[in-house]
Amino acid sequence: YHPAPLSERTPPDTPVLQPSVSYSAPVSYTIASGDDKGYFIIHSSSGVIKTTKNLKLEDFPVTFSVRATDSSDAAIYNEAAVKVEVIDENDFPPVFPSSLLEETLAENLSATQIVQLKAQDKDTGRNGFLTYGILNGHGLKFRINETTGVLYSNTTFDYEEEPTEYQVVVYAEDDGIPEKKRGYCTVVIRITD
């Protein structure tokens, strides 16, 4: 048996599966082996398998054996394997080590790399896969590599003619299901003479 994957937020006492047995006499069900951490319980007469506690993603998948035993003769039984998987929920937003960075950029430089930003996400899989973007690019004066997080200038700056400070808000966005989450960092860029 391979029931639909469970959310890591599945509460205790959630039905998971009801195995079926073709047998002419009553049977009693037990979990024979494999559920070492005690995540599941089986109803002895109906065979309904339920969760017993909150699920920890790192403990899954779990494969355990369910035994159906003849109610009047314990020597007559059969077993089937049950494999239960758990889906990582998008619990965490991406986080930058600092929400504010200060960088300097010399005037009269052609387009150049300013800083590499790196966020972390405690989720796994696509829920932890990050892309980077800019909320305000100051008229496209800055750009970011969406994969690497490297922030670049797109133009040459003149200390005497333009603002000498720019605040560029960068985000990291995960590819979470059902919703994407973002973390933010403000990069203050000072143009130097």
C-alpha positions as CSV (number, residue, x, y, z in Angstrom):
1,Y,0.0,0.0,0.0
2,H,1.2,3.5,-0.8
3,P,-1.4,6.0,0.4
4,A,-1.4,9.7,-0.7
5,P,1.5,11.6,1.0
6,L,0.7,13.4,4.2
7,S,1.4,17.0,5.0
8,E,4.0,17.5,7.8
9,R,1.2,19.4,9.5
10,T,-1.1,16.4,9.7
11,P,-2.6,16.3,13.2
12,P,-2.7,13.2,15.4
13,D,-5.7,10.9,14.9
14,T,-5.9,11.5,11.1
15,P,-7.0,8.4,9.1
16,V,-4.3,7.3,6.6
17,L,-5.4,4.0,5.1
18,Q,-7.8,1.1,5.5
19,P,-6.3,-2.1,4.1
20,S,-8.7,-4.7,2.7
21,V,-8.5,-8.4,3.3
22,S,-10.3,-11.2,1.3
23,Y,-10.9,-13.9,3.9
24,S,-14.0,-15.8,5.0
25,A,-13.5,-15.5,8.8
26,P,-13.0,-12.5,11.0
27,V,-9.5,-11.1,11.2
28,S,-7.6,-8.9,13.7
29,Y,-5.2,-6.3,12.5
30,T,-1.8,-5.3,14.0
31,I,1.2,-3.3,13.0
32,A,3.8,-6.1,12.9
33,S,7.0,-4.1,12.3
34,G,8.6,-1.0,10.8
35,D,6.9,1.8,12.7
36,D,9.8,2.1,15.1
37,K,8.9,5.7,16.2
38,G,5.2,4.9,16.8
39,Y,3.6,7.3,14.3
40,F,0.7,5.0,13.5
41,I,-2.0,2.9,15.2
42,I,-4.3,0.4,13.6
43,H,-7.8,-0.5,14.7
44,S,-7.8,-4.2,15.5
45,S,-11.2,-5.0,13.9
46,S,-11.7,-2.4,11.1
47,G,-8.0,-2.1,10.0
48,V,-8.2,1.7,9.9
49,I,-4.7,3.1,10.3
50,K,-4.4,6.6,11.9
51,T,-1.6,8.9,12.9
52,T,-0.8,9.0,16.7
53,K,1.3,12.2,16.9
54,N,2.7,15.1,14.9
55,L,4.9,14.0,12.0
56,K,8.6,14.9,11.7
57,L,9.6,15.3,8.0
58,E,13.1,14.0,8.6
59,D,11.7,10.6,9.9
60,F,9.9,9.8,6.6
61,P,9.3,7.9,4.4
62,V,8.3,5.1,6.8
63,T,7.5,1.6,5.6
64,F,5.8,-0.7,8.0
65,S,4.1,-4.1,7.9
66,V,0.4,-4.6,8.7
67,R,-0.6,-8.1,9.8
68,A,-4.1,-9.6,9.4
69,T,-4.5,-12.6,11.6
70,D,-7.4,-15.1,11.7
71,S,-9.3,-14.2,14.9
72,S,-9.6,-17.9,16.0
73,D,-6.2,-19.2,14.9
74,A,-3.1,-17.0,15.4
75,A,-1.0,-19.3,13.2
76,I,-3.0,-18.1,10.1
77,Y,-2.0,-14.6,9.0
78,N,-0.7,-12.5,6.2
79,E,1.2,-9.3,6.0
80,A,1.3,-6.3,3.6
81,A,3.8,-3.4,3.5
82,V,2.5,0.2,3.9
83,K,4.8,3.1,2.7
84,V,3.9,6.5,4.1
85,E,5.5,9.7,2.8
86,V,5.3,13.2,4.2
87,I,5.4,16.4,2.2
88,D,7.4,19.4,3.4
89,E,5.2,22.4,3.8
90,N,6.5,25.9,3.1
91,D,7.0,26.8,6.7
92,F,9.8,29.4,6.4
93,P,10.5,32.5,4.4
94,P,14.0,33.1,3.0
95,V,16.2,35.1,5.4
96,F,19.2,37.2,4.6
97,P,22.0,37.3,7.2
98,S,21.4,41.0,7.6
99,S,18.4,43.1,6.6
100,L,20.6,46.1,5.8
101,L,23.9,46.2,3.9
102,E,26.1,49.2,3.1
103,E,28.3,49.2,0.0
104,T,30.3,51.8,-1.8
105,L,30.6,52.3,-5.6
106,A,33.2,54.5,-7.2
107,E,31.9,57.1,-9.7
108,N,32.8,56.8,-13.4
109,L,32.9,52.9,-13.3
110,S,31.2,51.1,-16.1
111,A,28.6,48.5,-15.2
112,T,30.1,46.4,-12.4
113,Q,29.4,43.8,-9.7
114,I,28.6,45.5,-6.3
115,V,27.9,42.6,-3.9
116,Q,26.7,39.0,-3.8
117,L,23.6,38.5,-1.6
118,K,22.9,35.1,-0.1
119,A,19.7,34.2,1.7
120,Q,18.9,30.9,3.5
121,D,15.6,29.0,3.7
122,K,15.1,26.2,6.3
123,D,12.6,24.5,4.0
124,T,13.7,21.6,1.7
125,G,13.1,20.9,-2.0
126,R,11.3,23.5,-4.0
127,N,10.1,25.2,-0.8
128,G,13.8,26.1,-0.2
129,F,14.7,26.9,-3.8
130,L,15.5,30.6,-4.0
131,T,15.4,33.2,-6.8
132,Y,16.5,36.9,-6.3
133,G,14.9,40.1,-7.5
134,I,14.8,43.9,-7.0
135,L,11.7,45.7,-5.8
136,N,13.0,49.2,-6.8
137,G,15.7,49.4,-9.4
138,H,16.0,53.2,-9.5
139,G,15.1,53.4,-13.1
140,L,17.0,50.2,-14.0
141,K,20.3,51.6,-12.6
142,F,20.8,48.2,-10.9
143,R,20.1,44.6,-11.7
144,I,20.5,41.3,-9.9
145,N,21.2,37.8,-11.2
146,E,18.1,35.9,-10.1
147,T,20.1,32.7,-9.6
148,T,23.3,33.8,-7.9
149,G,22.1,36.9,-6.0
150,V,24.9,39.1,-7.4
151,L,23.8,42.7,-7.5
152,Y,25.2,44.8,-10.4
153,S,25.2,48.4,-11.5
154,N,23.9,48.9,-15.0
155,T,25.3,52.3,-15.6
156,T,28.1,54.8,-14.8
157,F,27.5,57.1,-11.9
158,D,28.7,60.7,-11.5
159,Y,29.3,61.9,-8.0
160,E,28.7,65.5,-8.8
161,E,25.6,65.2,-11.0
162,E,23.5,62.5,-9.4
163,P,22.3,61.3,-5.9
164,T,25.2,60.0,-4.0
165,E,23.2,57.3,-2.2
166,Y,20.7,54.7,-3.4
167,Q,18.6,52.3,-1.4
168,V,18.0,49.1,-3.4
169,V,15.5,46.7,-1.9
170,V,16.4,43.1,-2.9
171,Y,14.2,40.1,-2.2
172,A,14.8,36.3,-2.2
173,E,11.7,34.3,-3.1
174,D,11.2,30.6,-2.6
175,D,9.3,28.3,-5.0
176,G,6.9,27.2,-2.2
177,I,3.6,25.4,-2.4
178,P,0.9,26.5,-2.0
179,E,2.3,30.0,-1.7
180,K,5.7,31.6,-2.3
181,K,7.4,33.4,0.6
182,R,9.9,36.3,0.4
183,G,12.7,37.7,2.5
184,Y,14.1,41.2,2.1
185,C,17.4,43.1,2.3
186,T,18.0,46.8,1.8
187,V,21.4,47.5,0.1
188,V,22.5,51.1,0.7
189,I,24.9,52.1,-2.1
190,R,27.0,55.2,-1.6
191,I,28.7,56.7,-4.7
192,T,32.2,57.8,-3.9
193,D,34.1,60.8,-5.4
